[in-house]
């Protein structure tokens, strides 16, 4: 939770400046012309001690003990007691200390307990201080609660995003290891290339993907590495097209957000096909909007909904949830299944 605001990060200085402002405001309100400003300033200065007493007892004792605990009746009763005590203290200081010491020749000492003077002090001079400090404390409590709620919401969001992102990494790693395993069984000469690409994928997932955002160009490089692995797997059966256009170099995006659509195109779209297969990926940036279209051939009867329920990991529900959390009002996602193809059309507003 954020610390309260203090001028120059100095708490005593902030309080001193507040009371100086209080004196000037009250003097300005009550003074009748510039000739009487100094006179009324001295009068307000005499009334300062009971005002300080009311302010700090209310802020640091009555408010936390009663008001914040919703003991409003008890708070009201103790507030009246505080106003009365502060009025008596103020009268005692003026009549027994200040006037005999500084104005002995021009004033007559009066009784401290004069009813209408005490009531006037309570209602006219001290009640505004009590009300102001009460409102100030209520406002500060509301601000603190809002900050707390925002921090909890951010923490919850970060936890959920980290959980969703954590699901992505083993998903791709296991798929790639399965591909590598199949190649090693065949004693394929391309297995070393797979190991190299796998190391690049792991570097991305272990290091680059830990940040909240990264350069779009790095995300595209990760997609290219994944595609290279799939090309090694499908060889000449795969007709693949990857098109990138627009200014991608200074744009940023959340990591591991695009690759699941590409991976799903291979895993659920073409992995079971025995004939010639194709995958088309178009990535374009225009006017701060990222457009990603992934299309793949398909001749089976598998439903799009199965993509979000596969037992091996992430699914499109995960990605849809991350998009909703990261870009709540700045994305569009359309998934279509047609007779011979799957289509994913994603648009994200990026910076």
C-alpha angles and dihedrals in degrees: 000000000000121000119248116269115263127177108256086353087285116130099189091047091051092052093046092051090048093056092045088053089047091054093048094048095048091044091050092049095050102032116101103213132330093286091066097042095098091045094053091042089060090048092051090046089058090053093050099090096060090044090054090047092053094045099051098036089051095045100043104027117021097036098052095037099046118002098047088047089054093244091139098161092052090045091052093049094048090045090058089048090050092051091049095047092046090050091051091047090050093049091047093051092049098043099036104031118013102040097041090047102042106016104032094133098048107037139062118223111244134193117278096221103064106146104213092044091052091046091048091051092048096048104031106032109021105032092067089054091050092048093045094051090045092053090044092053093045090050092048091049090050091050091048091050092049091050090049092050091049092049091049091048091050091047091049091047092048091049093050093046092049090050092050092045092048089059091059098060102059089040094063094035094056092046091052092046089052089053091049091049091053091051094048090052087057091046086234116187089221093066093096089055089052090053090051093050090045091055090052090050091049091049089054094047096044099043118009095043093056093079122085092241136006138183114292088227090064091050089052091049088054090052090049091052091050091048090051089057092050092048089055089051099048097032114181094353090075123082103191130178125186116182123183122183139165131039104314101155101086098034124104132206139172110274125252092018103116103033096073090064090052092045092049090053089061102033099045103018110045108006092092095043118107098187131067109310134194139199125187123193122185120185118182136169119202130157093350091307121119114209119194122182121182119184128174138176119258134173102167132093098245113136124232089236090066089066089069095048104046113140094224098075144274112032127181093281088069092052093045089052093050091049090051091051098042101035105020097166100014107071143067124199124188123177119186134180116202132175097277106011149040120226129196116185115185128176123185130178106228137178 
